[in-house]
Each structure stands twice: as C-alpha cells, then as structure tokens.
Amino acid sequence: MKKKIGLWIYVVVFWIFCVVPSTGMLFYRDELSENRILSEYPAFHEKDGTWNADYFEELQTYITEHFAFRSELIRADSLLKFGLLRTPCDDQVVIGREGWMFFDETLGDYTGIRLSDTEIDRISVRLCEACSYIREQGKEPLVVIVPNKNSIYPEYMPVRFGKKAEVTNLTLLQKRMKEMNVPFVDAYHVLLEAKAQNDSFLYFREDTHWNNTGARLVLNEIYTAFGLSEQYVITDYVVEKNHEPDLYNILFPTEEHFESQHVYDDYREYEYTGRMRSLDDMKICTTSEEGNNRSLLVYRDSFGRALIPYMGGTFGQAAFYRSTPYDLSLVENTECSFVLIEIVERNLEDLGNIEIPSQCE
C-alpha cells in the first residue's frame, strides 16, 4: 500500500511539473532578458493565405522559449551548478579562478588555434588597402585591435586550458601589419605593461570588456598616434558598483547584479545629435563646443562603448558606426580628420571583410 501511495505521489508531482509551465503561460509573462530576439507566436497562415507548413515546429520553439517560470528555473539551475559544481549553465561562459568569467569565443585565441599564413596575409593586405583608401580621401587612418580579456589575465583561466599560447593570431597579424606599414596601436602590449606597473584591474571580472581605466590607457595611445596632446590620467578615479556585467547576466539573467567600475570626473561636455537610445546603437554622432576643431570617424564594436564618452568630448564632431562588415564608403561621405578602425581580438578575421568602395563589385 505504501509503495502504491508513493507511486501516485510521484505521478502527481511529475504531472504538476509538466503542466504548470505550459498552463501558466495563460497568465504568466516571462521577463527574461537575453542577448537575442525570442520567437513570436506563429501564424496559422502565410502572408499569401496558404497554410504555414512549419506551424507546429514554430509553436514548439515558441513554447520552449516562453513557458511560465522559465526565468526562475534558469536562475535556479545556474545557482546550483555555479554554487555546487562551479560550472556554468551556458556554454558561452567559462568559469575561471577567483570568480573570474571568460567568453567561450576567446578560447581559440587563448590556446593558440591559428589562422594560416595566407589568411593573415590576406587580412594584412586588406588593412593596407583600407588605409591607402582613407589617405586618398585626405584623412588619417589608425587600427586598434583590443585584446581578449584572457590575453591580459591568463592567470585567472581554468587550469584545464593550460598556459596561454605565446604566438597567436593577434601577434602574427600585428607583426605583419608593422612590416606593411599599417598604422596601428599595439593595445596588447600597452595593457600588459600597465598591468605589470600597477595593481588596478583593466578588465571587468564578470564581463567580457575592459573597464574605463583599460579604455583610457589605449585611448591615450590613440591620441598620441593621431598627434593630439590630450592625455587621461588613470589613477584619479572612484570605484562605484554601477556596471551590469554581461557574462554574469548570461548565467543569471533575472538577477540584478552590478560590478565595480572605475569612475572618472574629467569628462568634457558633449551632445548627441539625432536619435540616441544607448551606446549599443549602430550609429552614434556627437558634437562638443569644448572639443578641438578636429573631427573623427570610428568603426567600432562593443569595446568602443567605453571610448565614446571621452572621444565625444575631445572632438568637435565624431561619428561612431557599429555595423559589420565595416563599410569604408562612409569615409568619403563623412566630415572627419581621422578614421579609427577598432575591433576585439576574437573577431580580427572580420578585418579581412572590410568593404572598400573602389573594390566593390
């Protein structure tokens, strides 16, 4: 009898766990924040009136992404795996030592998975052609490749990945760029030297990106390369917990959590022109009465977010574009003195896809 009751209890509990997430969709709205667009409820018919042959497949995807209490269940799974096993619930995140987190897409660079010499040459030639085109437009080019976090802080990577490779795509490409006289800022060695000379962290512990101090160090080198006198100090800051770390948010998407940021108070006044929603916008334009009489065009990725507030106040006019592949047709149509091409190490292959007007078919 006890065995029979136990079986019934098991069946009822199993039934509850199966039914509640689906029936709960009638009244529950999941507010899970993800770095992707979730599917919408599928339509029975296509726009031309025919039956949607993929309806049931799309419905399954919709239910998978929207079932009730999904956020809470993901959070519970993350807490259990992270707290007990020190493993992530999402393969995008690598849990390192002392609570550090790294992005999975940087592992190839870290372990030394290399592009062929032919591919390195192709990217270098493309950059050389891009810089030549920019100069033809009467503007000064500059390239900066921002190193991955584990390239600067390999000591916090998990032991199972071994030591960081000494020769990487970044070091090979920069060597080739130097041989071909492509103007670039060696952000990798700038950050390594700064790390050795002071105790301040230059990247966030639970985020993919550099913090304000890391960004300012490289920005100083960018200004020097452009022949500008502006320089930023890297010691006069206060620490505020105001940064939402992206890697942590992947693991715990519903939890409000902030990481310490280095906050400086030496920003110059500037204004955004046109509509501006966030620093992740594909196009951002700024003007500054306090800035110099120069103008700037920046091709950038998410690492460029930390540069915008400084560059916006330094230059009289600045334009920042995030869409890829980088399209140099903007150079001719944008008033600018300087053109900066910025990209993170893990995506340096994209530099080989830069669109140069004279070579577009």
Buried (B, 14 or more C-beta within 10 A) or exposed (E): EEEEEEEEEEEEEEEEEEEBBEEBBEEBEBEBEEEEEEBEEBEEEEEEEEEBEEBEEBBEBBBEBBBBBBBEEBBEEBBEBBEEEEEBBBEBBBBBEEEBBBBBBBBBBBBBEBBEEEBBBBBBBBBBBBBEBBEEBEBBBBBBBBBBBBBBBBEBBEEEBEEBBEEBBBBBBBEBBEEEEBBBBBBBEBBBEBBEEEEBBBBBBBBBBBBBBBBBBBBBBBBEBBEBEBEBEBEEBEEEEEBBBBBBBBBBBBEEEEBBBBEBEEEBEBEBEEEEEEBEBEEBBBBBEEBBEBBBBBBBBBBBBBBBBBBBBBBBBBBBBBEBEBBBEBBEEBEBBBBBBBBBBBBBBBBBEBBBEEEEE
